[in-house]
């Protein structure tokens, strides 16, 4: 059975290779046709390429100054709201450490961070402003 399968596979591979594409890419063929129809096309394309290369030399790539901050904890997605992000980050961190355990006490620290953020949020919500 193995010999039959192997024979069929080898014959199929050889037939596929025998019928492989022998012509050029269609884009290249079309490009050659356009050049035959318009003899000035090649010169214009060369002039455009020279302009592009000149522009690249005159305008070197600038150093990227923006930095991407990727979440360090699975389950945390930044929203742009700093207060909410701090809360969600601490919550995701605590959940991660609770699920995966920890050897250096980070779970306790994450729990403390959540408690601190919750206390601060509660304090802000309970602050009343009196106007005389």
Backbone as JSON, one array per atom type, in Angstrom:
{
  "sequence": "XXXXXXXXXXXXXXXXXXXXXXXXXXXXXXXXXXXXXXXXXXXXXXXXXXXXXXXXXXXXXXXXXXXXXXXXXXXXXXXXXXXXXXXXXXXXXXXXXXXXXXXXXXXXXXXXXXXXXXXXXXXXXXXXXXXX",
  "N": [[0.83, -1.2, 0.0], [1.92, 1.21, 0.82], [3.87, 1.51, -1.14], [2.35, 1.83, -3.46], [0.99, 4.21, -2.91], [3.2, 5.94, -2.69], [4.22, 5.74, -5.28], [2.12, 6.84, -6.81], [2.15, 9.42, -5.77], [4.72, 10.35, -6.56], [4.5, 10.2, -9.38], [2.41, 12.02, -9.77], [3.63, 14.38, -8.85], [5.67, 14.67, -10.76], [4.14, 15.03, -13.1], [2.85, 17.43, -12.51], [5.06, 19.16, -12.38], [5.85, 19.02, -15.02], [3.88, 20.41, -16.34], [4.25, 23.03, -15.59], [4.15, 26.63, -15.35], [5.29, 28.34, -18.17], [5.47, 30.78, -19.31], [6.14, 34.38, -19.17], [5.46, 36.69, -16.5], [2.21, 38.13, -16.45], [2.0, 40.86, -16.01], [4.48, 41.85, -16.77], [4.42, 41.21, -19.47], [2.32, 42.88, -20.32], [3.44, 45.35, -19.74], [5.56, 45.41, -21.58], [4.04, 45.43, -23.94], [2.78, 47.94, -23.7], [5.05, 49.58, -23.89], [5.75, 49.09, -26.54], [3.57, 50.19, -27.85], [3.74, 52.84, -27.09], [6.48, 54.51, -27.59], [7.8, 56.49, -26.08], [7.29, 55.92, -23.48], [9.08, 54.37, -21.89], [11.23, 56.15, -21.47], [9.94, 58.17, -20.01], [9.22, 56.72, -17.74], [11.77, 56.12, -16.73], [12.65, 58.74, -16.19], [10.81, 59.43, -14.19], [11.57, 57.58, -12.23], [14.14, 58.5, -11.64], [13.52, 61.01, -10.52], [12.15, 60.15, -8.25], [14.19, 58.75, -6.86], [15.94, 60.89, -6.43], [14.37, 62.48, -4.71], [14.2, 60.77, -2.52], [16.87, 60.77, -1.66], [17.16, 63.45, -0.93], [15.32, 63.72, 1.09], [15.75, 62.19, 3.68], [14.82, 59.37, 5.74], [13.14, 60.13, 8.69], [13.89, 60.02, 12.18], [11.99, 57.91, 14.17], [9.84, 59.11, 16.55], [7.66, 58.52, 18.04], [6.47, 56.29, 20.47], [5.36, 53.05, 21.0], [3.29, 51.77, 23.45], [2.94, 48.78, 24.79], [0.59, 46.56, 26.23], [1.51, 45.13, 29.3], [0.33, 43.16, 30.63], [-1.73, 40.39, 30.18], [-5.06, 40.76, 29.03], [-5.41, 43.41, 29.54], [-6.46, 46.37, 28.08], [-5.75, 49.42, 26.73], [-7.56, 52.48, 27.09], [-7.27, 55.15, 26.78], [-8.16, 56.88, 28.66], [-6.7, 57.97, 31.44], [-7.11, 57.5, 34.23], [-9.01, 55.42, 34.23], [-7.55, 53.53, 32.8], [-5.42, 52.99, 34.56], [-6.82, 51.76, 36.62], [-7.98, 49.52, 35.27], [-5.64, 48.24, 34.41], [-4.4, 47.5, 36.83], [-6.38, 45.8, 37.79], [-6.4, 43.77, 35.81], [-3.82, 42.85, 36.14], [-3.86, 41.84, 38.76], [-5.74, 39.81, 38.41], [-4.39, 38.17, 36.59], [-2.14, 37.36, 38.12], [-3.47, 36.05, 40.18], [-4.56, 33.88, 38.82], [-2.32, 32.59, 37.75], [-0.48, 32.36, 39.73], [2.33, 33.37, 41.77], [5.8, 34.0, 42.45], [7.17, 36.01, 43.58], [5.68, 37.81, 45.06], [4.14, 39.61, 43.6], [1.4, 39.42, 43.21], [0.25, 40.2, 45.59], [1.09, 42.84, 45.65], [-0.28, 43.79, 43.4], [-2.92, 43.49, 44.22], [-2.94, 45.38, 46.26], [-2.54, 47.67, 44.73], [-4.96, 47.81, 43.34], [-6.75, 48.16, 45.46], [-5.88, 50.65, 46.36], [-6.45, 52.31, 44.16], [-9.21, 52.0, 43.99], [-9.99, 53.09, 46.47], [-9.14, 55.76, 46.06], [-10.76, 56.48, 43.89], [-13.29, 56.22, 45.06], [-13.07, 58.16, 47.04], [-12.93, 60.48, 45.47], [-15.46, 60.42, 44.29], [-17.07, 60.82, 46.48], [-16.57, 63.36, 47.27], [-17.76, 66.48, 47.98], [-18.67, 69.65, 46.73], [-19.21, 72.7, 48.11], [-20.99, 75.63, 47.54], [-21.1, 78.93, 48.46]],
  "CA": [[0.0, 0.0, 0.0], [2.82, 2.36, 0.88], [4.55, 1.63, -2.44], [1.37, 2.36, -4.42], [0.8, 5.63, -2.58], [4.43, 6.66, -3.03], [4.3, 5.78, -6.75], [1.12, 7.82, -7.27], [2.64, 10.74, -5.37], [5.87, 10.71, -7.42], [3.98, 10.44, -10.73], [1.66, 13.28, -9.71], [4.59, 15.47, -8.74], [6.34, 14.82, -12.06], [3.18, 15.59, -14.05], [2.66, 18.83, -12.15], [6.26, 19.89, -12.78], [5.9, 19.06, -16.49], [2.92, 21.41, -16.81], [4.5, 24.3, -14.9], [4.02, 27.82, -16.18], [6.52, 28.63, -18.91], [5.46, 32.14, -19.83], [6.48, 35.44, -18.22], [4.38, 37.28, -15.73], [1.31, 38.91, -17.29], [2.3, 42.28, -15.84], [5.65, 42.16, -17.6], [3.97, 41.18, -20.87], [1.53, 44.08, -20.55], [4.38, 46.46, -19.72], [6.24, 45.39, -22.88], [3.06, 45.85, -24.94], [2.65, 49.4, -23.57], [6.27, 50.2, -24.43], [5.68, 49.0, -28.0], [2.54, 51.11, -28.31], [4.17, 54.21, -26.79], [7.94, 54.45, -27.46], [8.32, 57.44, -25.1], [6.93, 55.46, -22.14], [10.25, 53.92, -21.14], [11.98, 57.33, -21.05], [9.17, 58.82, -18.94], [9.34, 55.88, -16.54], [13.12, 56.33, -16.22], [12.68, 60.08, -15.6], [10.07, 59.36, -12.92], [12.39, 56.84, -11.27], [15.22, 59.4, -11.22], [12.93, 61.99, -9.61], [11.86, 59.47, -6.97], [15.47, 58.5, -6.19], [16.44, 62.19, -5.98], [13.58, 62.87, -3.56], [14.59, 59.9, -1.4], [18.16, 61.25, -1.16], [16.98, 64.77, -0.33], [14.41, 63.59, 2.24], [16.02, 60.91, 4.36], [13.83, 58.96, 6.73], [13.32, 60.77, 9.99], [13.86, 59.1, 13.32], [10.65, 57.75, 14.73], [9.84, 59.58, 17.93], [6.51, 57.95, 18.75], [6.73, 54.99, 21.06], [4.16, 52.27, 21.29], [3.29, 51.13, 24.76], [2.16, 47.56, 24.7], [0.18, 46.12, 27.56], [2.41, 44.14, 29.89], [-0.48, 42.16, 31.31], [-2.82, 39.9, 29.33], [-6.38, 41.17, 29.47], [-5.48, 44.87, 29.68], [-6.54, 47.13, 26.83], [-5.77, 50.85, 27.05], [-8.7, 53.22, 26.55], [-6.91, 56.55, 26.61], [-8.54, 57.55, 29.9], [-5.61, 57.58, 32.32], [-7.62, 56.96, 35.49], [-9.62, 54.13, 33.93], [-6.48, 52.62, 32.41], [-4.71, 52.57, 35.77], [-7.69, 50.82, 37.31], [-8.08, 48.29, 34.48], [-4.33, 47.59, 34.42], [-4.23, 46.86, 38.13], [-7.35, 44.71, 37.87], [-5.91, 42.69, 34.94], [-2.59, 42.33, 36.74], [-4.26, 41.02, 39.91], [-6.4, 38.6, 37.89], [-3.35, 37.33, 36.01], [-1.35, 36.75, 39.19], [-4.33, 35.13, 40.92], [-4.74, 32.68, 38.01], [-1.06, 31.94, 37.44], [0.38, 32.29, 40.9], [3.52, 34.21, 41.67], [6.84, 33.61, 43.4], [7.86, 37.18, 44.14], [4.78, 38.7, 45.77], [3.49, 40.59, 42.75], [-0.05, 39.34, 43.37], [-0.09, 41.04, 46.75], [1.29, 44.23, 45.23], [-1.36, 44.13, 42.47], [-4.13, 43.67, 45.04], [-2.77, 46.66, 46.94], [-2.75, 48.72, 43.73], [-6.41, 47.9, 43.08], [-7.37, 48.77, 46.64], [-5.52, 52.07, 46.38], [-7.18, 52.99, 43.09], [-10.62, 52.02, 44.38], [-10.14, 54.09, 47.54], [-9.01, 57.1, 45.47], [-11.96, 56.73, 43.09], [-14.4, 56.41, 45.99], [-12.85, 59.46, 47.69], [-13.3, 61.52, 44.52], [-16.9, 60.39, 44.1], [-17.72, 61.28, 47.72], [-16.17, 64.73, 47.57], [-18.79, 67.44, 47.62], [-18.24, 71.04, 46.69], [-20.28, 73.6, 48.55], [-20.84, 77.0, 47.03], [-21.85, 79.86, 49.33]],
  "C": [[0.87, 1.25, 0.0], [3.5, 2.59, -0.47], [3.61, 2.22, -3.49], [1.17, 3.86, -4.17], [2.02, 6.45, -2.99], [4.56, 6.79, -4.55], [3.34, 6.83, -7.32], [1.59, 9.23, -6.95], [3.78, 11.2, -6.28], [5.38, 11.02, -8.83], [3.21, 11.76, -10.77], [2.57, 14.48, -9.64], [5.28, 15.73, -10.07], [5.4, 15.43, -13.1], [2.94, 17.07, -13.77], [3.85, 19.67, -12.6], [6.34, 20.02, -14.31], [4.96, 20.12, -17.05], [3.09, 22.76, -16.13], [4.42, 25.45, -15.88], [5.35, 28.14, -16.85], [6.56, 30.05, -19.44], [5.86, 33.14, -18.74], [5.23, 35.9, -17.48], [3.52, 38.14, -16.66], [1.57, 40.4, -17.19], [3.47, 42.69, -16.72], [5.27, 42.16, -19.09], [3.19, 42.45, -21.21], [2.43, 45.31, -20.6], [5.13, 46.54, -21.06], [5.31, 45.84, -24.0], [2.88, 47.37, -24.9], [3.86, 50.13, -24.13], [6.28, 50.16, -25.95], [4.67, 50.0, -28.55], [2.94, 52.56, -28.12], [5.68, 54.21, -26.54], [8.5, 55.41, -26.4], [8.05, 56.99, -23.65], [8.15, 55.08, -21.32], [11.07, 55.11, -20.63], [11.26, 58.05, -19.91], [9.26, 58.03, -17.64], [10.72, 56.05, -15.9], [13.24, 57.71, -15.56], [11.95, 60.11, -14.25], [10.9, 58.65, -11.86], [13.54, 57.71, -10.75], [14.71, 60.46, -10.25], [12.66, 61.36, -8.23], [13.15, 59.24, -6.2], [16.08, 59.8, -5.66], [15.7, 62.64, -4.72], [13.97, 62.06, -2.33], [15.91, 60.37, -0.8], [18.02, 62.58, -0.43], [16.12, 64.73, 0.94], [14.65, 62.26, 2.94], [14.96, 60.62, 5.41], [14.16, 59.6, 8.07], [13.24, 59.72, 11.09], [12.45, 59.07, 13.89], [10.69, 58.15, 16.2], [8.67, 59.01, 18.72], [6.88, 56.57, 19.27], [5.41, 54.31, 21.34], [4.3, 51.63, 22.65], [2.36, 49.93, 24.68], [1.76, 47.12, 26.1], [1.09, 45.0, 28.06], [1.64, 43.01, 30.55], [-1.58, 41.7, 30.36], [-4.16, 40.33, 29.9], [-6.52, 42.66, 29.65], [-5.48, 45.51, 28.31], [-6.68, 48.6, 27.2], [-6.95, 51.53, 26.38], [-8.36, 54.67, 26.24], [-7.27, 57.38, 27.83], [-7.55, 57.07, 30.98], [-6.1, 56.92, 33.61], [-8.2, 55.56, 35.28], [-8.56, 53.1, 33.55], [-5.7, 52.11, 33.61], [-5.52, 51.51, 36.51], [-7.73, 49.47, 36.58], [-6.77, 47.52, 34.45], [-4.12, 46.84, 35.73], [-5.16, 45.67, 38.28], [-6.88, 43.52, 37.04], [-4.67, 42.04, 35.53], [-2.93, 41.41, 37.92], [-4.9, 39.71, 39.43], [-5.36, 37.64, 37.32], [-2.56, 36.62, 37.1], [-2.18, 35.77, 40.02], [-4.48, 33.81, 40.16], [-3.45, 31.89, 37.86], [-0.12, 31.8, 38.63], [1.61, 33.17, 40.71], [4.52, 33.76, 42.72], [7.49, 34.8, 44.06], [6.93, 38.19, 44.79], [4.07, 39.72, 44.91], [1.97, 40.57, 42.89], [-0.5, 40.22, 44.52], [0.04, 42.5, 46.38], [0.16, 44.67, 44.31], [-2.66, 44.34, 43.24], [-4.08, 45.01, 45.75], [-3.03, 47.81, 45.98], [-4.23, 48.9, 43.45], [-7.09, 48.59, 44.25], [-7.11, 50.27, 46.68], [-6.32, 52.85, 45.35], [-8.67, 53.08, 43.45], [-10.88, 53.04, 45.48], [-10.09, 55.5, 46.98], [-10.25, 57.45, 44.67], [-13.16, 57.0, 43.99], [-14.29, 57.78, 46.67], [-13.28, 60.58, 46.76], [-14.81, 61.59, 44.33], [-17.64, 60.96, 45.31], [-17.35, 62.7, 48.09], [-17.26, 65.67, 47.07], [-18.22, 68.85, 47.64], [-19.42, 71.9, 47.11], [-19.98, 75.01, 48.07], [-21.71, 77.91, 47.89], [-22.34, 81.03, 48.55]]
}
